[in-house]
Structures are given as C-alpha cells and as structure tokens.
C-alpha cells in the first residue's frame, strides 16, 4: 500500500490459473478501491482486509493450484 500512497497507482489484482492441458488463463480483476478516510492505521487494516478477501476468493475458486505453491514455499524453511 505504501507504493500506492506515494505514486497514486491503481492496485490491480491479477491471477493466473493452469488447466489440465497445461494452458494458462489470466484473470484481471477490477482495480482495488483504496480506503483513505480514517486514520492511517485504520486505513491500512481495512485495505489489507479487502485485498486478502480478493485473494481468498481466487484461492477458493482454484484451491489445488495454491496448495502446491504453499508447500514449495514452506519446504525451504
């Protein structure tokens, strides 16, 4: 969010999924609307919660594609 605050650039959620035949599909979501009418801490909490909800929605649609990604990341620790 700090980049947005400094630049004013839109936050555009983008996801990629792979099908059974190894084809990829790119999903470009609507720009995320940043909340900025409260205190800095309240705005941060609200904005992170909103972005997390978008990610959770995509993970719910394609759960198998996220399981492997997470396992690979945790294996290195």
C-alpha positions in Angstrom: 0.0 0.0 0.0 2.9 2.4 0.5 3.7 2.4 -3.2 0.1 3.4 -3.9 0.2 6.1 -1.3 3.4 7.6 -2.9 2.5 7.1 -6.5 -1.3 7.1 -6.7 -1.0 4.0 -8.9 -4.0 1.6 -9.0 -3.8 -1.7 -7.3 -4.9 -4.2 -9.9 -5.4 -7.8 -8.7 -4.1 -10.3 -11.3 -4.1 -14.1 -11.0 -3.1 -17.0 -13.3 -4.5 -20.5 -13.3 -3.4 -23.6 -15.2 -5.8 -26.1 -16.6 -5.4 -29.9 -17.1 -3.8 -29.4 -20.6 -1.1 -27.0 -19.3 -2.9 -23.9 -20.7 -2.8 -20.8 -18.6 -5.7 -18.3 -18.1 -5.0 -14.8 -16.8 -7.7 -13.1 -14.6 -7.5 -9.4 -14.3 -9.8 -8.1 -11.6 -11.3 -4.6 -11.2 -8.9 -2.1 -9.6 -9.0 -2.3 -5.8 -10.5 0.8 -4.3 -8.3 2.2 -1.5 -10.0 3.4 1.6 -8.5 6.6 2.9 -10.9 8.5 5.1 -9.9 7.2 8.5 -6.6 7.2 10.5 -3.6 5.7 8.8 -3.8 2.5 10.9 -7.5 2.0 10.3 -7.0 2.5 6.5 -4.2 0.0 6.5 -6.2 -2.6 8.3 -9.3 -2.1 6.1 -7.2 -2.1 2.9 -5.2 -5.2 3.8 -8.5 -7.0 4.8 -10.0 -6.0 1.4 -7.0 -7.3 -0.6 -7.0 -10.5 1.5 -10.6 -11.1 0.7 -9.9 -10.8 -3.1 -7.0 -13.4 -2.8 -9.2 -15.7 -0.6 -11.9 -15.6 -3.3 -9.4 -16.7 -6.0 -8.0 -19.4 -3.8 -11.5 -20.7 -3.1 -12.1 -21.0 -6.9 -8.8 -22.8 -7.6 -7.7 -24.4 -4.3 -5.5 -27.1 -5.8 -3.3 -24.6 -7.5 -2.5 -22.8 -4.3 -1.7 -25.9 -2.2 1.4 -26.8 -4.3 2.6 -23.2 -4.2 2.4 -23.0 -0.4 4.0 -26.4 0.1 7.0 -25.4 -2.1 7.4 -22.1 -0.1 7.3 -23.8 3.3 9.6 -26.7 2.3 12.5 -24.2 2.0 12.3 -23.2 5.7 
